[in-house]
């Protein structure tokens, strides 16, 4: 018996079926257009145990977080540490960290009703800039240690991944990882650099990751549990 609701999406060009369980417990079943209702139900029943484990994980191990309002007193993560936001008015736009506070200066000419959006935009640009600098420096460090050199290093906004490595040797990172602890960032960098040797997630690939970072599972699990909370 299926005790959870699910949404079915039919796609004409799709050849295989896939099931996803989002952080809000939305279960989506994407199938080829030709698949019958009975076949879809059979598929869900087959994956029932896996789906229920995902739902249980969401309910018991993920924390619920409220949407930020970008006002003084809220907390934001940077390199694994929490900083209290302080919004100030001044002559220039500026973001800095000082004595445990994440300080955002908003121009005096910014209308009150646009202040929160102005704070968000400044934080977004600041986090992305910090991510570019930090990730480039760290990746260059591991390049020398590992001997794996990507053709290009970039920082992007991803919805469902933390990084990528193409067959051309282009490595990209999700800028939001800058909110995670340094050890987790190191894991992500090593994860992507190892794809320069093995463009898959085979046993050989994971053996290489483990050789470089014996406790990689701890950091991988951290991303699995807390990664969704790395949001502005």
RODO-956626 format. One line per 5 residues: number of its first residue (from 1); their letters; for each residue z, x, y of N, C-alpha, C. Coordinates in steps of 0.05 Angstrom, whole numbers. Layout:
<sites>
NUM = A = Z:X:Y:Z:X:Y:Z:X:Y ~ ... .
</sites>
This chain:
<sites>
1 = XXXXX = 0:17:-24:0:0:0:0:18:25 ~ -18:11:44:-19:26:69:-1:13:90 ~ 18:28:100:38:16:118:34:24:147 ~ 12:39:153:7:48:180:-20:39:189 ~ -24:33:215:-50:25:225:-68:49:228 .
6 = XXXXX = -94:45:226:-113:67:231:-139:56:242 ~ -152:73:257:-177:65:270:-201:78:256 ~ -221:63:251:-245:73:238:-268:76:258 ~ -280:100:258:-303:106:276:-326:113:258 ~ -348:98:260:-372:103:244:-392:119:261 .
11 = XXXXX = -403:140:249:-422:156:263:-447:160:246 ~ -470:152:255:-495:152:239:-502:180:229 ~ -497:201:245:-506:228:237:-485:243:221 ~ -462:231:218:-441:245:203:-445:244:173 ~ -441:266:159:-445:267:130:-419:266:114 .
16 = XXXXX = -397:274:127:-372:274:113:-351:258:129 ~ -329:251:115:-307:236:128:-285:255:137 ~ -271:247:158:-249:264:168:-227:245:179 ~ -202:254:174:-179:238:183:-162:256:202 ~ -155:245:225:-138:260:243:-113:243:250 .
21 = XXXXX = -91:257:254:-66:244:263:-57:257:288 ~ -59:243:311:-52:255:337:-22:254:342 ~ -14:268:363:14:270:370:27:243:375 ~ 12:224:384:23:197:389:22:179:364 ~ 17:191:341:15:177:315:-9:160:312 .
26 = XXXXX = -30:164:328:-55:150:325:-70:162:301 ~ -76:146:282:-91:155:258:-120:146:261 ~ -138:166:261:-167:160:264:-182:169:240 ~ -199:152:230:-216:158:207:-245:158:216 ~ -258:181:216:-286:184:225:-303:186:200 .
31 = XXXXX = -322:168:197:-338:167:172:-367:163:178 ~ -384:170:158:-413:164:161:-417:134:163 ~ -437:125:177:-442:96:181:-447:81:155 ~ -456:95:135:-463:81:110:-439:76:91 ~ -416:88:98:-393:85:80:-382:56:81 .
36 = XXXXX = -377:45:58:-367:17:56:-338:15:63 ~ -329:-10:68:-300:-14:75:-283:-6:51 ~ -291:-12:27:-275:-5:3:-273:25:0 ~ -294:39:6:-294:68:5:-275:80:26 ~ -275:68:49:-257:78:70:-228:73:63 .
41 = XXXXX = -222:50:52:-195:44:44:-186:63:21 ~ -204:69:3:-199:87:-19:-193:115:-8 ~ -208:123:12:-203:149:24:-176:151:37 ~ -168:130:52:-142:129:66:-120:130:45 ~ -123:115:23:-103:115:2:-100:142:-10 .
46 = XXXXX = -122:156:-14:-121:183:-26:-106:202:-7 ~ -110:199:19:-97:216:39:-70:205:49 ~ -61:184:37:-37:170:47:-13:188:49 ~ -8:204:29:15:222:29:14:242:51 ~ -10:254:55:-15:274:77:-10:261:104 .
51 = XXXXX = -21:236:107:-18:222:133:11:216:139 ~ 26:207:119:54:200:122:70:225:129 ~ 63:248:118:77:273:125:72:280:154 ~ 48:276:163:41:281:191:57:262:210 ~ 58:237:203:72:217:219:102:224:220 .
56 = XXXXX = 113:232:197:141:239:195:147:264:213 ~ 128:283:211:131:307:227:132:301:257 ~ 114:283:265:113:276:293:139:262:302 ~ 149:245:286:173:229:293:199:246:292 ~ 200:266:275:225:280:271:225:309:282 .
61 = XXXXX = 203:321:287:202:349:295:190:353:323 ~ 175:334:332:164:337:359:182:322:379 ~ 186:335:402:202:322:422:185:306:441 ~ 195:285:452:180:268:470:185:278:499 ~ 164:283:513:167:293:540:155:274:560 .
66 = XXXXX = 168:272:583:158:254:604:137:268:620 ~ 120:252:634:100:264:651:113:276:676 ~ 102:299:684:113:313:707:105:298:733 ~ 122:300:753:116:288:779:111:309:800 ~ 115:335:793:110:357:811:128:356:836 .
71 = XXXXX = 154:351:831:174:350:852:196:370:846 ~ 210:377:866:232:397:863:252:386:842 ~ 261:405:825:281:398:804:269:396:776 ~ 243:394:774:230:393:748:229:422:737 ~ 226:424:710:224:450:698:197:455:685 .
76 = XXXXX = 187:480:688:162:488:677:165:514:662 ~ 150:517:641:152:541:624:132:562:633 ~ 141:587:631:123:610:636:133:633:619 ~ 116:643:601:123:664:582:149:657:567 ~ 151:632:559:174:624:542:199:618:557 .
81 = XXXXX = 200:622:583:224:616:599:220:591:616 ~ 242:577:620:241:553:637:248:560:666 ~ 232:550:685:237:555:713:239:528:728 ~ 258:526:745:262:502:761:242:502:785 ~ 227:481:788:208:479:809:221:473:836 .
86 = XXXXX = 213:488:856:223:483:883:198:481:902 ~ 195:458:914:172:454:931:181:458:960 ~ 167:476:974:173:481:1002:149:477:1020 ~ 153:473:1045:131:470:1064:129:496:1080 ~ 104:503:1087:100:527:1102:72:529:1114 .
91 = XXXXX = 65:553:1124:39:556:1137:17:562:1117 ~ 24:571:1093:4:578:1073:12:568:1046 ~ -8:564:1028:-4:556:1001:3:581:985 ~ 25:580:970:34:603:955:51:594:931 ~ 48:608:908:65:603:885:78:629:877 .
96 = XXXXX = 104:629:871:118:653:863:142:646:846 ~ 152:666:832:176:662:816:198:680:828 ~ 221:668:833:243:683:845:270:672:837 ~ 286:689:824:313:681:816:314:655:800 ~ 297:654:780:297:631:762:283:606:772 .
101 = XXXXX = 270:609:795:256:586:807:226:591:809 ~ 211:570:804:182:570:808:177:557:835 ~ 171:573:855:169:563:882:140:558:890 ~ 135:534:900:108:527:909:110:519:938 ~ 94:534:955:93:528:983:69:510:988 .
106 = XXXXX = 74:488:1002:52:469:1009:49:470:1039 ~ 23:470:1048:18:471:1077:31:447:1092 ~ 40:453:1116:53:432:1132:34:409:1138 ~ 8:415:1138:-12:395:1145:-18:376:1122 ~ -8:382:1098:-14:365:1075:1:338:1077 .
111 = XXXXX = -12:316:1077:1:289:1079:21:286:1056 ~ 42:271:1061:64:267:1042:53:255:1016 ~ 35:236:1018:25:222:995:7:240:977 ~ -1:263:988:-18:282:973:-3:307:964 ~ 22:307:970:38:331:964:39:337:934 .
116 = XXXXX = 44:317:918:46:321:889:21:332:877 ~ -2:321:885:-27:331:875:-32:360:885 ~ -24:366:909:-27:393:920:-10:413:904 ~ 14:405:897:31:422:880:18:426:853 ~ 8:405:841:-5:407:815:-29:427:816 .
121 = XXXXX = -46:424:836:-69:441:838:-61:470:842 ~ -41:475:858:-32:503:862:-20:514:836 ~ -5:498:822:6:508:796:-16:513:776 ~ -36:495:775:-58:499:757:-72:525:762 ~ -79:530:787:-94:555:793:-76:580:788 .
126 = XXXXX = -50:577:794:-32:600:790:-30:606:760 ~ -25:586:744:-23:590:715:-48:602:703 ~ -71:592:712:-96:603:701:-100:632:710 ~ -93:638:734:-96:666:743:-77:685:728 ~ -52:676:724:-33:692:709:-42:695:680 .
131 = XXXXX = -54:674:669:-63:676:641:-86:696:639 ~ -104:696:657:-127:715:656:-117:744:657 ~ -98:749:675:-88:777:678:-72:785:654 ~ -54:768:645:-37:775:622:-52:778:596 ~ -70:759:591:-85:759:566:-105:782:565 .
136 = XXXXX = -117:788:587:-136:811:587:-121:837:582 ~ -98:840:596:-83:865:592:-73:868:563 ~ -62:846:553:-51:847:525:-73:851:505 ~ -96:838:509:-118:841:490:-129:869:490 ~ -131:881:513:-140:909:515:-121:927:501 .
141 = XXXXX = -95:921:503:-75:937:489:-79:936:459 ~ -83:912:448:-86:909:419:-113:919:410 ~ -133:919:427:-159:931:421:-156:960:413 ~ -140:975:429:-136:1003:424:-120:1007:398 ~ -101:989:393:-84:992:369:-99:985:344 .
146 = XXXXX = -116:964:345:-129:954:321:-157:966:318 ~ -170:973:340:-197:983:338:-218:961:337 ~ -209:936:343:-228:913:344:-234:907:373 ~ -258:910:382:-265:905:410:-284:882:413 ~ -275:860:426:-293:837:431:-314:844:451 .
151 = XXXXX = -336:829:450:-358:833:470:-350:822:497 ~ -333:802:497:-324:790:522:-298:775:517 ~ -280:775:537:-255:761:536:-254:740:558 ~ -250:716:551:-249:694:571:-225:676:568 ~ -220:661:589:-198:641:589:-210:614:596 .
156 = XXXXX = -204:594:579:-215:568:582:-194:546:580 ~ -203:521:584:-185:498:579:-195:485:554 ~ -178:485:534:-184:472:508:-165:448:504 ~ -175:428:491:-158:405:485:-143:408:458 ~ -157:420:439:-146:420:412:-145:447:399 .
161 = XXXXX = -149:468:414:-148:495:402:-135:515:422 ~ -126:537:411:-113:557:428:-130:581:433 ~ -151:583:417:-169:605:422:-194:602:404 ~ -213:620:409:-237:620:392:-250:648:392 ~ -266:652:372:-281:677:369:-308:671:358 .
166 = XXXXX = -329:677:372:-356:670:363:-368:693:346 ~ -390:686:334:-404:706:317:-415:729:334 ~ -417:725:360:-426:746:379:-403:763:389 ~ -379:758:379:-356:774:387:-343:765:413 ~ -349:741:422:-337:731:447:-311:717:440 .
171 = XXXXX = -290:727:452:-263:716:447:-253:700:472 ~ -245:676:468:-234:659:489:-206:650:482 ~ -189:647:503:-162:637:499:-158:612:517 ~ -140:595:508:-132:572:523:-111:582:543 ~ -115:578:569:-96:588:589:-68:577:586 .
176 = XXXXX = -65:554:573:-38:542:570:-19:559:553 ~ -31:578:537:-14:595:520:4:612:537 ~ -1:616:563:16:632:580:43:620:583 ~ 47:595:575:73:582:576:90:589:552 ~ 78:599:531:92:605:506:106:632:508 .
181 = XXXXX = 125:636:489:139:662:488:119:685:483 ~ 124:709:493:106:732:490:98:737:461 ~ 117:734:443:111:739:414:91:720:403 ~ 91:695:413:71:675:404:44:682:416 ~ 44:691:441:18:700:453:7:723:438 .
186 = XXXXX = 24:742:430:14:765:415:1:756:389 ~ 14:736:376:3:725:351:-25:714:356 ~ -28:698:377:-54:686:383:-75:708:388 ~ -69:728:403:-88:750:408:-96:764:382 ~ -77:770:366:-83:783:340:-99:764:322 .
191 = XXXXX = -92:739:323:-107:719:307:-137:720:314 ~ -143:719:340:-171:719:348:-185:746:344 ~ -170:768:349:-182:794:344:-189:799:315 ~ -173:789:297:-178:792:269:-203:777:260 ~ -211:756:275:-235:742:270:-260:759:275 .
196 = XXXXX = -256:781:290:-279:799:294:-286:813:268 ~ -267:815:250:-271:826:223:-278:805:202 ~ -265:782:204:-269:760:185:-272:734:201 ~ -296:724:203:-301:700:219:-295:675:202 ~ -271:674:191:-262:651:175:-232:652:172 .
201 = XXXXX = -221:634:156:-192:634:151:-187:638:121 ~ -202:657:110:-199:663:81:-173:678:76 ~ -167:682:51:-143:697:43:-145:726:54 ~ -169:737:54:-172:764:64:-166:766:93 ~ -174:745:108:-168:744:137:-138:743:141 .
206 = XXXXX = -124:725:128:-95:722:132:-80:747:123 ~ -90:760:103:-78:786:94:-79:806:116 ~ -102:807:131:-105:825:153:-86:819:176 ~ -83:793:182:-64:784:203:-36:792:195 ~ -29:788:170:-2:794:161:3:824:161 .
211 = XXXXX = -17:840:155:-14:869:156:-7:878:184 ~ -19:866:203:-14:873:231:11:861:242 ~ 16:835:234:39:820:244:53:806:220 ~ 71:820:207:84:810:183:97:782:186 ~ 107:777:210:121:751:214:103:731:229 .
216 = XXXXX = 77:733:225:59:715:239:64:686:233 ~ 74:679:209:78:651:202:99:638:220 ~ 118:653:229:139:643:248:126:634:274 ~ 108:650:284:95:644:310:73:623:306 ~ 60:623:284:41:602:278:54:574:277 .
221 = XXXXX = 78:574:264:93:549:262:103:540:289 ~ 111:559:306:121:552:333:99:537:348 ~ 75:546:346:52:533:360:48:505:348 ~ 51:503:322:47:477:309:68:457:318 ~ 93:466:322:115:448:329:116:443:359 .
226 = XXXXX = 114:464:375:119:462:403:94:465:421 ~ 71:471:409:47:476:424:39:452:442 ~ 43:428:432:35:404:447:50:402:473 ~ 74:415:475:90:413:500:82:432:521 ~ 63:449:516:53:469:536:33:455:554 .
231 = XX = 43:439:572:27:424:590:39:425:618 ~ 21:423:638:30:421:666:38:393:672 .
</sites>
